[in-house]
Amino acid sequence: MNYFLIITLLALDQITKYMVKNRFMVNESIAIIENVFHLTYVRNFGAAFGILKHQKLFFIVLTTAVLIGIIIFLRKQPRIHSIVKFSLSLIVSGAVGNLIDRVAYGYVIDFFDFRIWPVFNIADMAIVIGAFLLSYYLIFIEPSL
């Protein structure tokens, strides 16, 4: 895993969430590009798209299990493709970032609002990009080995 990447993204995620939480009222929104991109402080009590609201313990247990699974996988694999290491580092940083919110507040702080998509944060972006890269590897690279 790329620990520098994990720590950097985790710090960036937590700093931006701290800034939003301390400078915005809940549901307050500032237009960066009117009707296209806003910064909007939202408390997400669920998962993606707000599903499974108020299942804090479930998400804490699930996230912890996923993180343990990734660590076990990485320890048992002597050689891992760089795309897999990079993608898992992104997923870990995002998972830990949102886990910190769930444990500390009982919800995840979201703020990037493109108006046509649910509001999200840096941790969410890391998870989605990591999952996309891992999927790319599994579909296009792994079968050719």
C-alpha positions in Angstrom: 0.0 0.0 0.0 1.0 3.6 -0.5 1.0 5.0 3.0 1.9 8.5 1.9 -1.1 8.6 -0.4 -3.4 7.2 2.3 -2.2 9.7 4.9 -2.3 12.7 2.4 -5.9 11.9 1.2 -7.1 11.2 4.8 -5.7 14.5 6.0 -7.2 16.4 3.0 -10.5 14.7 3.6 -10.6 15.5 7.3 -9.3 19.1 6.9 -12.0 19.9 4.3 -14.7 18.3 6.4 -13.6 20.2 9.5 -13.7 23.5 7.5 -17.2 22.8 6.2 -18.5 21.7 9.6 -17.1 24.8 11.3 -18.0 27.4 8.6 -21.4 26.2 7.3 -24.7 25.6 8.9 -26.3 22.3 8.1 -27.8 22.4 4.6 -26.2 25.8 3.9 -25.1 26.1 0.3 -22.7 28.4 -1.5 -22.8 28.5 -5.3 -19.5 28.2 -7.0 -21.1 27.9 -10.4 -24.8 28.7 -10.1 -27.0 25.6 -10.5 -24.0 23.5 -11.5 -21.6 23.2 -8.6 -22.2 24.3 -5.0 -20.6 23.7 -1.7 -23.4 22.3 0.5 -23.0 21.0 4.1 -25.0 17.8 4.3 -25.0 15.2 7.1 -25.3 11.8 5.5 -26.6 9.2 8.0 -26.6 6.4 5.4 -24.4 5.1 2.7 -24.2 6.1 -1.0 -27.3 8.0 -2.0 -28.3 8.0 1.7 -29.4 4.4 1.7 -29.7 2.4 4.9 -30.0 5.6 7.0 -29.2 5.4 10.7 -27.4 2.1 10.5 -24.2 3.5 12.1 -23.1 0.3 13.8 -23.7 -1.7 10.6 -21.4 0.7 8.6 -18.7 0.7 11.3 -18.6 -3.1 11.4 -18.7 -3.4 7.6 -16.0 -0.8 7.1 -13.8 -2.4 9.7 -14.3 -5.8 8.1 -13.4 -4.5 4.7 -10.3 -2.8 6.0 -9.2 -6.0 7.8 -9.9 -8.0 4.6 -7.7 -5.6 2.6 -4.9 -5.8 5.1 -5.0 -9.7 5.2 -5.1 -9.8 1.4 -2.1 -7.5 1.1 -0.1 -9.5 3.7 -0.8 -12.8 1.9 0.2 -11.6 -1.6 3.9 -11.6 -2.2 3.6 -9.6 -5.4 0.8 -7.2 -6.2 0.3 -5.2 -9.4 0.9 -1.4 -8.8 -2.7 -0.6 -10.0 -4.1 -2.9 -7.3 -1.9 -1.3 -4.6 -2.9 2.2 -5.7 -6.6 1.3 -5.9 -6.6 -0.4 -2.5 -4.8 2.6 -1.0 -7.5 4.9 -2.4 -10.2 2.7 -1.0 -8.6 2.4 2.4 -8.1 6.2 2.7 -11.7 6.9 1.8 -13.1 4.1 4.0 -11.1 5.4 7.0 -12.1 9.0 6.3 -15.8 8.2 6.4 -15.3 5.8 9.3 -13.8 8.6 11.4 -16.9 10.7 10.7 -19.3 7.8 11.6 -17.5 7.1 14.9 -17.0 10.8 15.9 -20.4 12.2 14.8 -22.7 9.4 13.8 -22.9 10.7 10.2 -20.6 11.5 7.3 -20.0 15.1 6.3 -20.6 15.7 2.6 -20.2 19.0 0.7 -19.5 18.7 -3.0 -22.8 19.3 -4.7 -23.2 19.1 -8.4 -27.0 19.3 -8.2 -27.5 16.3 -10.5 -25.8 13.9 -8.1 -26.0 13.3 -4.4 -23.6 15.4 -2.3 -20.3 13.7 -1.6 -16.8 14.3 -0.2 -13.1 13.6 -0.8 -13.3 10.2 0.9 -16.2 9.2 -1.4 -14.2 10.2 -4.4 -11.2 8.1 -3.3 -13.4 5.1 -2.8 -15.1 5.4 -6.2 -11.8 6.1 -8.1 -10.2 3.1 -6.3 -13.1 0.8 -7.0 -13.0 1.9 -10.7 -9.3 1.3 -11.0 -9.6 -2.1 -9.3 -12.5 -3.0 -11.6 -10.4 -2.0 -14.6 -7.5 -4.2 -13.4 -9.8 -7.2 -12.8 -11.6 -6.8 -16.2 -8.8 -5.8 -18.5 -5.4 -6.7 -17.0 -5.9 -9.7 -14.8 -7.5 -11.9 -17.5 -4.5 -11.3 -19.8 -1.9 -12.6 -17.3 
